[in-house]
Amino acid sequence: MKAAVVLLPGLNRDRDMIAALTKISGQKPLTVWETDTTIPDVDLIVIPGGFSYGDYLRCGAIAARMPVLRAVAEKAAKGVPVIGVCNGFQILIEAGLLPGALMRNSSLRFVCREVKLEVTNASTRFTSTYTQGQIVRCPVAHHDGNYFADADTLSALKDNGQILFRYAEDTNPNGSIDDIAGITNKAGNVLGMMPHPENLIEAAHGGSDGRGIFESAISQAA
């Protein structure tokens, strides 16, 4: 599987993501920079977490207007799978590739801990290696992960099966509406999620619950 990882100033989880993709796929991903206007033919594009451009204006607002995001949008429109994790999720929303908004955590504090996630749709290209309703562990680390959508958008997300992950067992760390932790676009090829699956893929991490997201994407690309 050929993957590409988007690099932007201020991101600090790119090495983690590159390491995870390399270990799971057996092939080191390409990297693309903020000023790149094209992305080579790949099977998966990933925008990792961090604090792009210092989170100025709004988290992901500046990054979403960089040339490389226009290239990401073009690939997504052609059906190429895209994953945005944490700040990557914020960037995808700011770029208009996913609906809703990510607001300040309800506690008004940065949260860094492990949560539980329920797999609410196991019939997607990102969740096919999980079972419906499966509870998995995953770490989070964010300050603006409180997902919000208006009533019509929320209804559409539910009706279309676009909600892939919900915080489970009272572990919602940010106040997200309907406990939403991860969603896709209507076409199902763009995933945004606040938790960091790349940080729970092997025994050295204390578990491998996050591995299934990448294995699912790889199996679809095979």
Number of C-alpha atoms within 10 A of each C-alpha: 19 18 23 22 24 22 22 22 13 16 19 16 21 21 13 15 22 21 17 23 26 15 13 17 17 12 14 18 22 15 16 18 17 16 13 14 14 16 20 13 12 16 18 24 26 26 28 29 28 23 21 24 17 14 16 12 9 16 28 25 19 17 27 23 14 17 15 22 25 17 17 25 18 14 20 19 14 10 15 18 24 28 23 25 26 29 32 29 30 31 29 28 21 22 21 12 22 19 20 16 16 24 19 18 19 14 12 11 13 15 17 13 12 15 18 21 28 21 23 22 21 19 15 19 21 27 21 18 18 22 14 15 14 13 19 19 18 23 19 22 19 22 22 24 30 23 23 19 16 11 9 8 13 18 11 13 19 13 10 13 18 22 25 27 28 25 26 18 11 10 15 19 26 28 19 21 15 14 22 26 28 24 25 25 19 15 11 18 20 28 25 29 26 29 29 21 22 26 23 19 22 16 8 9 11 10 15 18 20 21 20 19 20 23 20 18 24 20 14 15 15 7
